[in-house]
Amino acid sequence: MSELTLSKIRFRNGVWEGKITNAPDTGARPDIQVRHMDQVVDDVTVTEGSTGTEWDLQVPVPSHAVADGVHCFVIYDSATDTKLGDFTLIAGEAAADDMRAEVELLRAELDMLKRAFRRHCLETS
């Protein structure tokens, strides 16, 4: 279980921004990973915040994710493989109370569980 907490700041110009808090005051940068369609998003930046326990997170949305449909991004603490948060882009024909975003989020969480299960099987064999 991760001690880190993630809060959204804003989403503008194709970059999702958030604040990571509760980081240990050791100066060590949190190991953050963002996944879209179970692929790691490149160029994610984590920079030191205003205090030793805060970090600023910037996630550039890849151009291939700006397309019709539902695109879910899941943010993980790689050190503990714990989900910290997520955000979703919906483009094209949008229906009221669209369940596609929820299904995409469930798929992303299932992918995380599969990775954890595989790692567990390797470690215990």
N, C-alpha and C positions, 0 to 999 in steps of 0.2 A: 504494500500500500504506500502510495506516495504522500509525502507531507506537503508537496507543492499545491498551490491553488492558482487557477488561471481565471482571469477576468478579461472580457472583451473591452477594448478601448474604442475602436472604430474600424470600418472597412471603407477604404477610398482608394481611387486610382489603381485598382487591382491588387491592393495589399491589405491583408487582414492584420490588424494590430491588437496585441493583448499585453497584459501585465501578469507576470508570474510572481507570486509572493510566497512567503514561508520557506524560502530557500535557506539552507544552512549558511551562517555567516562565515564561511571559510574562503570566500572569494572564488570558489570553483563554479564555473559556468554549468547550469543545469543541462543535462543531455536530453534535448528535446527533439522529437521526430514527428513529422507530419506526414500522413498518408492519404492519398487519393486513389481510389480503386485499387487498394492494397499495394500501391507503388509509392515509394518515398518521394516527397516533394523536395526539389532542389532549391538551393539559395535561401533557406530559412535562416534568419539571423536572430541570435539571442545576445543582447547587449546589456551591460550593467545599468541598473536603474538608479534611482536617487538614494537608495540605502543599500547596505550589503546583503539584505535579504530579498531585494526586488530585482527583477530582470525584465527587460522589454523584449517582446517577441514580435517579429515581423514575418508574415507568411505571404510571399508573392504567389498569386494564383496563376498557374501555368496557362498559356494561351489556349491549349487544347481543352481545358476545362471550361472555357467560356463558350458554351455551345448549348443547343437545345437539350432539355432534360434536366435531371437532378444530379448534382455533383456534390458529394459529401466529403468533407475534409475532417480527419480525426487527428487530434493532437495528443501525443503520448509522452510520458516521462520514460525515456528509454532505460534509465537505470533500474526502474522497478517494473517496466512494461505495464504501466498503469495509464489509463485514459484520463487526461486532464480536461478535455473539452472537445468541441467540434463546431463546425459551421457548415452551412449548406447553401449552394447556389442553385436557383431554379430559373431556367430560361425557356422561352418558347411558350407554348400553350400551357397556361397555368390554370388548374382547376381549384375551386374552393375546397378547402380541407384536403389538400393533396396528400395522399399517403405514401407517395413515392419517396419523399424525403425520409420518412420513418423506416421504410424498407431498406434504403441505402445505408442508413445509420446502423440498422441491425446487421446488414452484411459486413460492414466495417468492423463491428464488434465481434462478429463471428470469426472474421479473419484473425483478429487479435487473439481470440481464444484458441484457434487452431495453432497459431505460432507458439503460444504458451504450452499447449498440450504436447506438441512435437518436442519442444525443448525439455519438458518434464520427462517424456519417454526416453530421450537421449541421456539425460542425467541419471535416471534410475536404472538404466540397463547395464 
